[in-house]
């Protein structure tokens, strides 16, 4: 996985681009009718039940726009919230609060939705050893925040991008000329380039799992689009030689059954690509 320093850099890039995109040369609505020296106060109001996420990122956004803004936090990231709860107050320059408002709301609404969905999956997995993973199926430019939201909801991050883990999927295997060739070529490439990256290999059937297990150095087998019966057989074949991960159209109604097959992880793109933003608002007080 990427380092904490890289992760923070990603967040700073996101904030800078988000303000650039939204504010451009100036927030003319505020500049036109709000005196530059005017001060005010606003509250982050919850209008829908769920898990709140993005409080820490909101503070980073406010600080980027105006370091003099003051935030009084009442509810921390990862906390269940209900309609009417107030998460924080922000006070200071009225122009700065208004300039920050949309990016803060867009960020927190989506992060909270992701954290809420992730938490619902985590609760469905209670009593099993299986953990829920996210994927790279994220909103372009917003990946760091979305993956942060997954962890706030109790999930686990998969690889951040193409550069921090090897994942040999069906197309890689077919283009390389087969599973064994793909694995051998990958290990040779990593050695030649002095790279220390974990290797995950996707299997489309039990015969491919058998072939994967003949190679040393595989960190995890991705059991892709298997039914329950074959998933149980795959886990028995792997038998702790490496980690196991199920994926492929797994949802709220099927996740418990796949976990009961004994897999270590279940990955779901739905955590980040199929959520509806939580209803939040920033209101002057």
MOWO-V258371 format. One record per residue. N is the residue number from 1. RES is the residue in one small letter. SS is DSSP state (H for helix, E for strand, L for the rest). BURIAL is 1 if it has 24 or more other ideal C-beta (glycine too) atoms within 12 Angstrom, else 0. Layout:
((N	RES	SS	BURIAL) (N	RES	SS	BURIAL))
//
This chain:
((1	x	L	0) (2	x	L	1) (3	x	L	0) (4	x	H	0) (5	x	H	0) (6	x	H	0) (7	x	H	1) (8	x	H	0) (9	x	H	0) (10	x	H	1) (11	x	H	1) (12	x	H	0) (13	x	H	0) (14	x	H	1) (15	x	H	1) (16	x	H	0) (17	x	H	0) (18	x	H	1) (19	x	H	1) (20	x	H	0) (21	x	H	0) (22	x	H	1) (23	x	H	1) (24	x	L	0) (25	x	L	0) (26	x	L	0) (27	x	L	1) (28	x	H	0) (29	x	H	0) (30	x	H	1) (31	x	H	0) (32	x	H	0) (33	x	H	0) (34	x	L	0) (35	x	L	0) (36	x	L	0) (37	x	L	0) (38	x	L	0) (39	x	E	0) (40	x	E	1) (41	x	E	1) (42	x	E	1) (43	x	E	1) (44	x	E	1) (45	x	E	1) (46	x	E	1) (47	x	L	1) (48	x	L	1) (49	x	L	0) (50	x	E	1) (51	x	E	1) (52	x	L	1) (53	x	L	1) (54	x	L	1) (55	x	H	1) (56	x	H	1) (57	x	H	1) (58	x	H	1) (59	x	H	1) (60	x	H	1) (61	x	H	1) (62	x	H	1) (63	x	H	1) (64	x	H	1) (65	x	H	1) (66	x	L	1) (67	x	L	0) (68	x	L	0) (69	x	L	1) (70	x	E	0) (71	x	E	1) (72	x	E	0) (73	x	E	0) (74	x	L	0) (75	x	L	1) (76	x	L	0) (77	x	L	1) (78	x	L	1) (79	x	L	1) (80	x	E	1) (81	x	E	1) (82	x	L	0) (83	x	L	0) (84	x	L	0) (85	x	L	1) (86	x	E	1) (87	x	E	1) (88	x	E	1) (89	x	E	1) (90	x	E	1) (91	x	E	0) (92	x	E	1) (93	x	E	1) (94	x	H	1) (95	x	H	1) (96	x	H	1) (97	x	H	1) (98	x	H	1) (99	x	H	1) (100	x	H	1) (101	x	H	1) (102	x	H	1) (103	x	H	1) (104	x	H	1) (105	x	H	1) (106	x	H	1) (107	x	H	1) (108	x	H	1) (109	x	H	1) (110	x	H	1) (111	x	H	1) (112	x	H	1) (113	x	H	1) (114	x	H	1) (115	x	H	1) (116	x	H	1) (117	x	H	1) (118	x	H	1) (119	x	H	1) (120	x	H	1) (121	x	H	1) (122	x	H	1) (123	x	H	0) (124	x	H	1) (125	x	L	1) (126	x	L	0) (127	x	L	0) (128	x	L	1) (129	x	L	0) (130	x	L	1) (131	x	E	1) (132	x	E	1) (133	x	E	1) (134	x	L	1) (135	x	L	1) (136	x	L	1) (137	x	L	1) (138	x	L	1) (139	x	L	1) (140	x	L	0) (141	x	L	0) (142	x	L	1) (143	x	H	1) (144	x	H	1) (145	x	H	1) (146	x	H	1) (147	x	H	1) (148	x	H	1) (149	x	H	1) (150	x	H	1) (151	x	H	1) (152	x	H	1) (153	x	L	1) (154	x	L	1) (155	x	L	1) (156	x	E	1) (157	x	L	1) (158	x	L	1) (159	x	L	1) (160	x	L	1) (161	x	L	0) (162	x	L	0) (163	x	L	0) (164	x	L	1) (165	x	L	1) (166	x	E	1) (167	x	E	1) (168	x	E	1) (169	x	L	1) (170	x	H	0) (171	x	H	0) (172	x	H	1) (173	x	H	1) (174	x	H	0) (175	x	H	0) (176	x	H	0) (177	x	L	0) (178	x	L	0) (179	x	H	1) (180	x	H	0) (181	x	H	0) (182	x	H	1) (183	x	H	1) (184	x	H	1) (185	x	H	0) (186	x	H	1) (187	x	H	1) (188	x	H	0) (189	x	H	0) (190	x	H	0) (191	x	H	0) (192	x	H	0) (193	x	L	0) (194	x	L	0) (195	x	L	0) (196	x	L	0) (197	x	L	1) (198	x	L	1) (199	x	E	1) (200	x	E	1) (201	x	E	1) (202	x	E	1) (203	x	E	1) (204	x	L	1) (205	x	L	0) (206	x	H	1) (207	x	H	0) (208	x	H	1) (209	x	H	1) (210	x	H	0) (211	x	H	1) (212	x	H	1) (213	x	L	1) (214	x	L	0) (215	x	L	1) (216	x	L	0) (217	x	L	1) (218	x	L	1) (219	x	L	1) (220	x	E	1) (221	x	E	1) (222	x	E	1) (223	x	E	1) (224	x	E	1) (225	x	L	1) (226	x	L	1) (227	x	L	0) (228	x	H	0) (229	x	H	0) (230	x	H	1) (231	x	H	1) (232	x	H	0) (233	x	H	1) (234	x	H	1) (235	x	H	1) (236	x	H	0) (237	x	H	1) (238	x	H	1) (239	x	L	0) (240	x	L	0) (241	x	L	0) (242	x	L	1) (243	x	E	1) (244	x	E	1) (245	x	E	1) (246	x	E	1) (247	x	E	1) (248	x	L	1) (249	x	L	0) (250	x	L	1) (251	x	L	0) (252	x	L	0) (253	x	L	0) (254	x	L	1) (255	x	H	1) (256	x	H	1) (257	x	H	1) (258	x	H	1) (259	x	H	1) (260	x	H	0) (261	x	L	1) (262	x	L	1) (263	x	L	1) (264	x	L	1) (265	x	E	1) (266	x	E	1) (267	x	E	1) (268	x	L	1) (269	x	L	1) (270	x	H	1) (271	x	H	1) (272	x	H	1) (273	x	H	0) (274	x	L	0) (275	x	L	1) (276	x	L	0) (277	x	L	1) (278	x	L	1) (279	x	L	0) (280	x	E	1) (281	x	E	1) (282	x	E	1) (283	x	E	0) (284	x	E	0) (285	x	L	0))
//
